[in-house]
Amino acid sequence: MAAGSDVYVLGGYMTDFARNWTKENKHFSALMRESVLGALEKCDIAPEEIESAHVGNFAAELYCMQGHLGAFFTEAHPAFSGLPTARHEAACASGSIAILVASAEIEAGRYDLQAVVGIEQMKTVSAAEGGAFLGTAAWYEQEAEGIEFPFPKLFGKLGDEYDKRYGLKDEYLAEISKINYANAKLNPNAQTRTWYMNKEHALCRTDDNPSVGGRIRISDCSQVTDGAVTVFLASREYAEKYAKGMGKKLADIPRIKGWGHNTARLKFDDKVAESHHAEYVLPHVRSTLTSAWKRAGVSGPEDIDVIETHDCFTTSEYMAIDHFGITKPGESWKAVEEGWLEIDGKHPINPSGGLIGAGHPVGATGVRQLLDCYKQVVGEAGAFQVEGAKNAQTLNIGGTGTTSCSFVVGR
């Protein structure tokens, strides 16, 4: 296994995830432009310094009738004309794949400064049509075609598998929902920052909180979101110059200490069948996390101060708790019950609000997670800052645990 990287994170910019760019009558190129220009201003980087760009996006061909998204980066600023760019897709892990490719190019010595943009404009279609589009992140003909809202049903099956193996009470999923909504109120860019949710409402079995897929109800779901996030990644050489110019030391600049990336079989039932005798329900998610620890030189969750995980549904966060090793397999409920997941808890998860609270513009989520981890370790997370955070870790999942990516970020 390759060692950790010398890829530095210089910061970035996140659009307001509560905005509806279709209602604003704005093309998604405007969404990308705001995130790119906002990141340049925030990080005090001249556009002429960018050497390459990578765009993470899931389904602009469906939502926006537009492919060739790497080329749209050149529309953000005249200085970008002629720049080498590319677009990357891995369902909800598209943004993380873009980060991985950009990191690899820096490690290969090809470029010293790269922009990574994660973007999705999803509010262009009805909920039913959007649900069908999201179904293409599974094996569409076998798992999604003709099924209303297929992904809630698939992640409902994840909860059913936990229930079958270990038992799972709805109250624990409701608590996860409550925490993420509460954290989102502290995040000025979170989609749900003005919404109402508490545990009692999440437990409601009324028309106010209908089932959309077995045990999955509205309160268990991440949001349909328009959003873009840009981060800048740099080589050690560039980071040293950048730090000096900003009046800082290189040690003040966070870097990607470790990463993990695995791809499991596409169909959920095949994953479950493979893990029948395994310690973890989704072993390839577990190995993604342990690979990131090994490359980062950390021993496990006790060395991680903040986690930004993929709570596309409350069941995916429940799964993440034991896969991160916070509890033994099947005992995620203990972390929920003991209050470990809170911002001031033993193992804070999703202080940003996560996908449920902050929002889930599919192609942008992995980049947003990296940016929020950067903010935590430099102490710039504002009201959702975890005190004393030194190491932060992401878990970004595409499909039903199919493509898993994780980054450990620290100084």
Secondary structure, DSSP 8 states (H G I E B T S, - for coil): ------EEEEEEEE--TT--TTTTT--HHHHHHHHHHHHHHHHT--GGG--EEEEE-S-HHHHTS---GGGGGGGS-GGGTT--EEEE--GGGHHHHHHHHHHHHHHTTS-SEEEEEEEE--TTS-HHHHHHHHGGGS-IIIIITT-SSHHHHHHHHHHHHHHHHT---HHHHHHHHHHHHHHHTT-TT-TTTT----HHHHT--STTS-EEETTEEGGGB-----EEEEEEEE-HHHHHHHHHHTT--GGGS-EEEEEEEEE--SSHHHHHHHTTTSSSSSHHHHHHHHHHHHHHT--SGGG-SEEEE--SBHHHHHHHHHHTTSSSTT-HHHHHHTTTTSTTSSS-B-TT-HHHHT---GGGHHHHHHHHHHHHHHT--GGG--TT--EEEEEEEETTTTEEEEEEEE-
